[in-house]
């Protein structure tokens, strides 16, 4: 008997991927039913992207978010935004005053923390909440200003301590003073600034942040009696954010100085994961969260030693804690334009962003799986693809695109699904 040879993975993907509509956000959502079945009753769904500032990812995320909120009962939208800034944005999405663009642009002059399409999602959320019987909350999960400044968290902590524990204010004020020379539009700028800062000053900053963390944790009961548990937990989160930011900046400075340690580089991802898990713990039963973050943050797998990538991404910590209650959906593309991040010490963010052509799909990349797909976004269930590949002993993809390069990732283990759009363009913020 002649048995037909196993299909290559790209052919299997062409036969089995679900096609997604390219129509507007308010169009019928029948095409998203396969995603709904994949998610099932999961409590957290992470929507990734291979680059920030890509228009098509933002539009597709908008459509999926509306589907998850309106059809699946999700009640929180979380993103890569500082926790303190996220509280202000949450108030705005529920009818509060303020200017959204100002809330989302780091005071140090860096890039907006959400793309034009991301800001449109928040405007829709505000309109949705104005008429919804159960408003959707927004949550920032990140360290402040992507690691560029301690001001957003420590100013809030200082105001809190002034009423509750005035003697402890000195810790926050000293940390603000010591960190002022490091302020930038991102952790990249701050880490480079550390290379020129006296080691004794850096050590003093780390020490005073540790003292502040000790103070707000050992005084827990007294602080809660004075201001209540909700405010107290926000303050603790802000102090942890400052401490993790300091550690991340140190690790990145070591990377620039030729002494990388991937374990230390995980400080930011650990804070992201802890923020989301704390949010779940503090939320009402039945809370379901949509999380928007980079593919490199949401992967379920760790990164190998010897690389400059964080050893433990946020998604790995979430997968270990939540199991099947965590679903990770990566987004990538087959071509078009993407973002190139070029280091520039003169820019407030420590880099400039340019438009460039997306690299051609490498033979061992996730993107190569979609070579035969028509000109429409497509989603593949990696569980099914992985089972097929291992049943037939076929080589699995080992890389996924990040900006204009590729990252080593065991993609079929790292993500529960991959969505590929045919061609990408840049966000309205970075047209080119």
PyMOL commands that set and color helices and strands:
alter all, ss='L'
color gray80, all
select helices_A, chain A and resi 9-16+30-39+55-70+83-93+100-104+116-131+144-147+151-164+166-182+187-194+199-218+220-227+229-256+264-282+295-298+314-325+367-370+382-391+411-414+428-430
alter helices_A, ss='H'
color red, helices_A
select strands_A, chain A and resi 18-19+44-47+76-82+137-142+289-292+326-333+337-343+351-357+378-381+399-402+405-408+417-421
alter strands_A, ss='S'
color yellow, strands_A
deselect
rebuild
show_as cartoon
